Amino acid sequence: MAKKVLLAEDEKNVILGVRTCLDAVGYDVEVVEDGEEALNSVKRAHPDLILLDLLMPKVDGFEVLKVLKGNEETSKIPIVVLTAKAEETDRQRAMELGADNYMTKPFKPQELWDVIKGYLPEL
Amino acid sequence: MDLSKLPEPVNLDTIANNLADAVFLVDREMEVVWMNKIAEEFFHISMQKAKGNKLAELTAITKLEDLLNEVFEQQTALKTSYEEASVKVKRHDQRYFFKIAINPVFHEEKLWGALVQFTDVTRFHEMEKIKTDFVSIVSHEFRTPLTTIIVGVEMLKEGMLGDLTPRGKEVLEAIGSDCERLNRLIDNLMELSRIESGTIYVEAEPTDVNDLVQEAVRPLRIQSEQQGVELITDLPPELPPVAADFNKAVWVLANLVGNAMRYTDKGGTITVQVRQRGKRLFFSVQDTGSGIPKEHQDKIFRKYVQVSGPGRKGTGGVGLGLAIAKDIVMAHGGEIWVDSEVGEGTTFTFTFPVYQGNESVTLPNAEQEGG
């Protein structure tokens, strides 16, 4: 069964790019466009991995990280931050909140596949 | 000028009290002897109360003691850099930035005290912050659309979205390579933004000099060919590695070569040379361009300074490159300078230490908050 990846991202074009990229290698992708939806989706769908943007409406990515990594039921789900925020302070903050990986936009599909494969060795 | 001839009520007090700067006269004990009205207003104290008090305590700017000591020891005007002579002061919930100038005062040829002048540079700092924030926002806003482009181009190139004609592949290669270029530009902008915010972190590692030079020069080769300028690298074999942060060192060298390119006309030559002297490597970028007038040579390493003059074309920059290059070189424990003659060309030289051990350096933010 295909591994479930939750993509939390509010930019339509990025969603199209990342989704196409993940579909191509066979992941089951669910997309949410704000932090609140991301939290609801995790509760409902229990994804195997989360790709998380930091700047999102309603609840931002930092808050999503805090909630999910602070909850025993969800803390083990790998969270890869995908963000345009390249400042070291943001990276540190995300890592301190429990992010498993921090990828700065832009990235190449191969880089994204390699990172995901590190957490989901089998499709 | 004979001041006695000034019309009433103009006299020295009138002049002092109408200066835009806050001015204090202190004696050898660094105690206030006199101050102008602006100083009274800004520091909220009357001259009567201030007299006899240490200026550093009165203004709560502890740095003043060191600066005054320096002037008293050297018996010359304060010569520290802009950053070292700048202070951040909080008053009435507002933040002000001052540049301090100190001049020694002599009486009967003996050092008597000093004149301390505070120039309000708050507006300049605000503008600088706007620029830094702007750069940060622009780089951030570029990253998101670039993601879509790069992901799309790569997948098309790999044939994951269907077949392409050979010309289609060629065009995609070009788009991909220009995306990389934009990405590097954004990284550079971010680097500038970080440096502008006051701290450079340098991770000095053993760095191969040939790699460093080739990496800096490679992107400029096509431009030099198109411009008809010969770009020569002159490196003796077996140079030892330098202790340098590779990306930052490449940035410095590429910036100097890029500058040389802008000021060298068709038929000219740019030579990148590296030589070892003792425990230092000397990197020089020599051009046969228009040269920099002597009166501008000491200014060009300051931020937002661009030199104009005969034969010097518009740079299209903001006058930050050399200031940042200097910060980076100094953070490595090196030096940078310029030799130039108008009409004969310019040579920029910087030094990096030969690698000896592992060291990391942070360039501190020089500002101090007082009050």
Interface residues (C-beta under 8 A of the other chain):
Chain A: E11 N13 V14 L16 G17 V18 T20 C21 A24 A84 K85 A86 E87 T104 K105 P106 F107 K108 P109 Q110 L112
Chain B: S136 S139 H140 E141 R143 T144 P145 L146 T147 T148 I149 I150 V151 G152 E154 M155 E158 M160 L161 C179 N183 D187 M190 R194
